[in-house]
Amino acid sequence: MKKFIFTLGTTAILSAGFVGAASASTSGTYHVEKGDTLWKVAQKHSVSVDELKDANNLTSNIIYPNQELNVATIKEMTHKVQQGNTLWSISQQYGVTVDQIKEWNGLKSDLIYPGEQLKIQSPNGQAQQSSPSVAQAAPEAQQAQAPAEQTQEEQQQAQVEQTQEEQQQAQVEQAQKEQQQAQAEQAQKEQQQAQAEQAQKEQQPAESSQQASGKSMTVEATAYTANCAGCSGTTATGVDLKANPNQKVIAVDPSVIPLGSKVYVEGYGEAVAADTGGAIKGNRIDVFVPAEGDAQQFGRKSVKITVMN
């Protein structure tokens, strides 16, 4: 009889301890409803999915209706920056703001790097710690309750919803990565364009000073080609224009412009006075072009030239 009384008393004490633990857990627990996922619960309580799993000893993302989740044992944690992460995507993952992450980690800008460790805190402040009996009682209650109340249909629905949430999150991160890449490419194009414009500006003064250092005059200009009928293709100074179709050569009146002179021709560039012509007298020049069609298109015009030497 004494042994029976001792056992009954012990049972009463244990039962009272369990009830006390259960009631204490209600202040920091969440009652899972139909259609809930870990991601939804995490968003409601401004924590991450990993924090919920760690706090409740979960090994998967599957939860069940009427399951009690412990949300009062979330601690500060660190996040290792992965390739493609941004402060915005990390803040969305943990339910905090970009400014909070910057403040916790002393960041002065939004730049982060793969492998960097970032401190993440609960947005509700310092979380209260539950007693060991509460932390242990909750998973045991979940494991005992879930098989009885969870149907196969609800499990499948929960898995589908969880998959959809993960896909949406992956799409958001992919869109951010593509946007960052597009911005980087645009910045690179703008930099290349700026460099080209700067090089052009630096080149223009050099050309202007080159043109100014010499005797300038306005002449009447026409064009000719080495491929005309009866043309030898060799200039008066011996330049083979057929063999050198890209050579910049002009025909001049040697009494005005000495043969061998370097001449800058407006709209044509720097050329060598290497040829003469029967019709090229006085202030006239004939510019060499490779194609006969280009010569005809050039026509007859007044241009400014500078004899450089």
Secondary structure, 3 states (H helix, E strand, C coil): CHHHHHHHHHHHHHHHHHHHHHHHHHHHEEECCCCCCHHHHHHHCCCCHHHHHHHHCCCCCCCCCCCEEECCCCCCEEEECCCCCCHHHHHHHHCCCHHHHHHHHCCCCCCCCCCCEEEECCCCCCCCCCCHHHHHHHHHHHHHHHHHHCCHHHHHHHHHHHHHHHHHHHHHHHHHHHHHHHHHHHHHHHHHHHHHHHHHHHHHHHHHHHHHCCEEEEEEEEEECCCCCCCCCECCCCCECCCCCCCCEEECCCCCCCCCCEEEECCCEEEEEEECCCCCCCCEEEEECCCHHHHHHHCCEEEEEEECC
